[in-house]
Amino acid sequence: LSVAAAGEILSSLASILWINRKRRQATERIMNRNLSTEYLKCMDLDSDGKVTEKEFVRYMLLELGLVEEEELLEKLYSQFQRLDVTKSGHLNEDDLKLMVELQQGQGQEVQSS
């Protein structure tokens, strides 16, 4: 390796370490700040005066930069709703069993057509 290439690698590594340190500091600041009325209003997507766990997690993921696109969160929520076949609000074996039954029923309909 040339001296210039080694210098470039060390410079890049230093930049990455600095960025990670700044990100950790920002995360620490966000996680330790006091909750205020302003933050509650930002989190309360449906403006009902209450912040649900889902609203809180959504806000924090976006605020911390762990998810950059709100559209991705919507896709994940939609996928959960689609997988929650029993509409119970959680996923379990009943959802899997019903999903298999529904898929088998659709396969039989196609075969009999």
C-alpha positions, 0 to 999 in steps of 0.5 A: 500500500502506498502512503497516500492510500493508507492515509485515505483509509485512516481518514475514512475510518476517522470520519466513520468513527466521528459520525458514529460518535455523533449519532450515539450522542444524538440518540442519547440526547433524544432518549434522555430528553423530557417529554413535553406537550409539543412532543406529544402533539407531534407523536399523536397522529390521529389527534385524539389527545393520546399517544399509543405505543404504535405512535410513540415507536413510529415517532421515535424510529423517525426521530432517531433516524433508524427509519428514514421513510414513513412509507416503509413504516406504512408498508410494515403496518400493512403487512402486519394487518394482512398477516393478522388474518384473525384480526386479533391485533397480534400474530400467532399460530391461529393466523398461520393456520387460517392463512393456510386454510384460506390459501388451500381454499383458493387453490381448490377454487382455481382447480374446479374452475 
